[in-house]
């Protein structure tokens, strides 16, 4: 399960960086790469990042023993 957690965390970081760009410079990197925020590819990426964020919520509720077990 460790690999899923790392992928989810990486996607959440990508999303956070994208939102940072939007907030600081009004520049949406995902939309720019995909040809607009309403492009199907951009919407897929946004959805995948949102699902990764939902997955990372579960990491908040893992106790240390459970987290160590999933990282073994």
N, C-alpha and C positions, 0 to 999 in steps of 0.2 A: 504494500500500500504506500510505501515511502515515495515511489516515483510519481504516483498520482498527486500526492501532497506537494511535491516539488513543482510539478507542471502547473498545478493550480496556483501556487504562490507566484510563479514566474508570470503567468497570465494576469494575475491581479496587479503585479508590479507594472507590467506593460500598460494596463488600463489606468493605473495611477499616474504614470508618466504622460500618457495621452491627455488625461484631464488636467495635469499641470500645464501642458502646452496650451490647452484651450483656455485655462484661466489666466495665464501670463501673457500669451501672445495671440489669443483668438485663432489658434491654428490647430485643427484636428488632423493629426498625422494619419490616422486610420482612414478617414474620409479622403484625404489627399492621395493616399496610396491606391485606394479602391475606386476613385472616380466620383466621390460624393457620399454624403452621409446616408442617403437613401438607396445607394447601390446595394444590390443583394449581397455582394461579398462583404461590404462594410457591416451590414446588418447581421450577417453570420458571425463575423468577428466580435461585434458588440455582444451578441448573445452568448458566445463561448466564454468571453471574459466575464459576463454576468454570472454564468453557471459556475465558473471558477471561484468567483467571490462568494457565492452561496456555499460551495464546498468548503472554503476556508473558514466560514462561520463555525463549522463542526470542529475545526482544530482548536477553537477557543475553549471548547467544553471538554477536551481530552485532558485527563489527569496525566501526571508525569509518567506513571507506570505504563499507561495505555499508549502514550506517545512514544516511549522507548520501545515498546513491543512492536508498534507499526513501523518503526525505523530500523528494526533488526533485520 
